[in-house]
Amino acid sequence: MAVKPKLMFVLGTRPEVIKLAPVIIRFRSNPDFIVHVCSTGQHREMPSQAFDAFQIEPDRELGVMTDDQPLASLSSRSLDALDEVYRAENPSFVFVQGDTTTAMTATLGSYYIRIPVGHVEAGLRTENKFSPFPPVHYNPNVRDAVMPLLGQCENVHLTDPFGYVDFSRLMAASYLILTDSGRIQEEAPSLGRPVLVLRDMTERPEGIAAGNAILVGTRTEEIVRQAMRLWRDTGLYESMAEARNPYGDGNAADRIHDVVAALVSRCGRFDSLLEPAAAAARRMTSAAGIG
C-alpha cells in the first residue's frame, strides 16, 4: 500500500489561520492526504477565535510566545520547537502563509532538513523593509499607546478584538472602513465597503489601483478630509463600493489543492522537487572546484 503524503500546515497568527483554513479544509476532504496542523502560538488568544470559526482543531500547539518577547527570541524558540516537530512527524510537505515570523522560521527549519515548502501569498512588498506594519490589540505595547490617546473620546469605542465571524458582520454593516490592517484591505472589497488605508505605504497596492481603497497616510487633516469627501460624494462612494475586487474569486484553495495533487501524481513523492535544486548546487560547486 502506498504511503499517503503528510501535509503540515504551520501557522501562528489569526490572519494565517483565516487564509490557510480553506486550504486545510480542502485537503482534509481528500482521503489521499494526511493533514497535520501545527500552531506555533506566535499570537496567543486571537488564533483560537479563527480556529473555532472554521471548526479546526490544531494537532499541535507549541506555545512559543512569552511576555514582551523580542523577535529574536521568538524566532529562535520557534525554530527549535519546529525542528523537533518536523523530526517527530516527518512531513512530506510544509505549508506556510504570508510574511510572519512563523512563516519565516517554518520555512528555514524545513530547508535545514530538506522538506519542500509551499508558500501561500508570498511576495507582499512595499519596497521598505521597516514599513508597512502597524493592528485595540492584545499586544500590551499597542494597548498602552492607544488607550491614552483614544480612551476618553466619546465617539470612539475601543473594544477587544472581535471573533472573525463577528468582525466580518461588523464590516458588512459599516458605511466606510478606516484601517491599517492588510487583511481588512483585502476583505472589505468583497463586502463592497470603501477603505481608507491609514498608512504611508501598503504592501497591497492592488486595492488602491482597482479603486477599492485610498492610501491616506497618517496625518489627521488628510484622514478627516478624505473621510468627509466619501461621506458627501455619493458618486465617489459608489464607484469605490462597486469597483472590481482584485483579490481573487474564492477558488484559491481548490487551485492549490489541484497543483499539489498534480505534483504527487507526476513525481510520486515531494522530495523529488528538491532534486533539480540539489543538482544545480552540485554543478555550481563542481564548476567552482569545491568538494
N, C-alpha and C positions, 0 to 999 in steps of 0.2 A: 504494500500500500504506500502510495506517495505521501511524503510528509507535507502537511499544509504549511504554507508560509505564515510566519508570525509577524504581524504589523504592529509596531509600538508607536503610539501617539504620545509625545511628551509635551506637556503644557503646564502653565503655572499661573496665568493671569486670566481674568474674565474675558477679555477680547479673544484670547487664544481658544478658550472653551467655546465661545459663541461661533467662531469661524470654523473650528475643526469639528464641531458637533455634527453637522450634516454629513461630513466625510466619514466620521466614525460610524454613524448610523447606517450609511450606505454600505460600508464594508462589512458591518455586522449582519447585514441582510444576505450576504453571500457566504454560504457554508464552506467555500473553498479556502477561506482565510480565517486565521486566528487573530483576534484583535485584542490588544493589551493597552490599557490607558494608564499612563503614569503622570501623576500630578506632582510637580516639584514643590508646590506651596509658596511660590515666589510672592503671590498675594495670598493672604490668609482667608478672610471671610468671603470676599467677592466671588471667587471662582465657584464656591459651593452653591451660590444662588443660580449661576448659569447651569451647573451640572444638574441641579434639581429641575430647572425649566425644561431641559431636554431629556430628563429621566436617564441620565448616565451616571453610573457608579464607577469611580476610578478603581483600577485594580491595585494601584499602589499610591500611597500618599507619603512623600518624602519629608515634608515639613522643614524645608531648608531655611526659611526666613526666621531671623531673630530680631529683637527690638533694635530699631535705629541702626540697622546693619549697613555698612558701606558696600558698594557694588563689588569691590574686590573680594570681600569675604563671602558675599552671596555667590559670586562666580566660582570661587574655589570649593565652597561647600556643595554647590550643585554638581560640579564636575566630579568630585569624589563620589557623591551619592549615586550619580547616574552611571559611573563606571561599574559600581557594584551591581546595579540593576541590570545593565547590559550583559555582564558576565553570568549573572544568575539566570536571566530569561532567554538569552541568546536570540534576540530578534533577527528576522531576516531583513527588515527594512524599518527605518525610523521616519516618522513624520514630525515636522515642526512647523510653526506658523509665525510669520511676521518678523519683528526685529527686537524681541525681548532678550533679556539675559538668559532666560530658559532656552530660547531658540538657539542662541549662540553656544551655550555650554553643551546642549544636547547634540548639536552638530559637531562640535570639536571632539566630544567624547566618542561619537560614532566614528569619526575619522581615525582616531587613535587605534581603534580595534577593527577597522575596515568593515563597517556596516554602512550600506548605501542609505542616503538620506533624501527624502522628498520635502522640498521647502515650499509650503503654500503661501502665496502672497509675498514672494521675495521682491526686492528691488525698490521699496519705497525710499524716495530721496528728496532732500531739499537742497542738496549741494552745500549744506552747512552742518557738520557733524555735531555741533553743540546747540543747534536749534532745529527741531521744532518743539521738542516735547515739553508739555506743561508740567490733570484731571480733577456738596462738600465730600472729601476723600477720606478713607480710613487712615491714610498716612498721617501721623500726628504732626509732621512738619508742615504739611499742606494745611491742615485744620488750624494750626496755630497762626498761620499767616492770614487765612481767610476770615476767621471769626471776628477779630478786632475791626476789620475793615467793613464788613457787611452785617455783622450780628445785630446792629442797632437800627438798620434800615427797615422802616415799617412796610415798605412794598417789596421787600426781598425775603423769600422764605428759604432758609438754609435747612437742608434735610440730610439724613444719612443716605447713602446710595440705595436706590430702589433696586428691586429684583429686575431681571432682564425683561420679563413679560410686562410688569407694571410700568417700567420706564418706556417701553415701546408704545403702550397705550397712551401715556402722557404725551409723547412726541406726536402721536396721531391726533390728539385732541388740541394741540397747540396751534397758534397762528404763525409764529416765527420762532426760530431757534437760534440762539447765540451760544457758541461753544468753542472750546479749544480742543475738543476730542476728535481724534482721527476717525474712530468708529462711528460717531454720530454724523460726521461729514458724509460717510458712506450710506448710513441708514436713512437719513432724512429725505433724500431724493426719492427713495422707494415709497415714502409716505406722502410725497407731494408737498413737503414743507421747505420753504426757503431757509437758507442758513447764512448767518453772518459768522465768519471764522475769525475768532479773536486771537490772531497770531500775525506775526510779520511775514511768515512764510509757512507753506504747508507742503507735506510730502504727498498730498493727494490733490494735485493740480487739475485732475480730470473734472471734478465738480465745478471748479472755477471756469474752466474752458467751456463746459457744457451749459453754463448759466444757472446751475442749481444753487451756487454759493457765491458770496462776495468776500474777498480777503480784506478785512477792515483794520487789521493791526490791533494795537493795544492802547491807543490814545483815546481818552474819554470823549473828546469832542467829535472825533470821526465815528466812533461807535454809535453815539447818540444820533448824529446826522443821518447815518445810513439806516438805523432802525426807524427813525421818523419818516424817512423817504419811503421805505417799504410800507409803513403804516398808512401813508397818504396816497401813494401812487398805486392804484389798483391794477393798472396795466403792467407795471413792472412786477408787482407781486404775482400776478397770474402767469407772466412769462417765465418766472423762476419756478413757480409751483408746477407748471406743465412741461418744463424742459426735460429732455431725454435723460433718463438715468444712465450715467456712464459706467456704473459699477457692476454690470453683469445682468444675466437673465434668470438667475436662480438655479441654473443647471450645472454649476461648477463641480459639485460633489459627484454627480454622475460621470462627468468628463474625467475627473481624477481617478475614479474607480476604473473606468474603461482603459485609461492609459496604463495603470499599474497591472491590471489583469492581462493586457496585451503583452506587457514585458515578461510576465511569468510564462505566458503561453509560448512566446517566441524564444526566450532564453533558458527557460526551465528552472532557473534559480537567480536570486538577486545578486549574489556575489559576482556573477559573470559581468555585471555592469561595471565593476571595478577593473576588469582586466584590460580594457583599452587604455585607461589612465596609467595602470601599472606598466604596461608595455611601453607606453610613451616615456615614462620616467626611466625605464631601463635603457631605452635608446639614447636619452639625453645624457645619462651618466656614462654610458659606454663611449659616446662621442667626446665627452669631456675627459676621458681617461680615468674615470673614478670607478673603483670597485672591480 
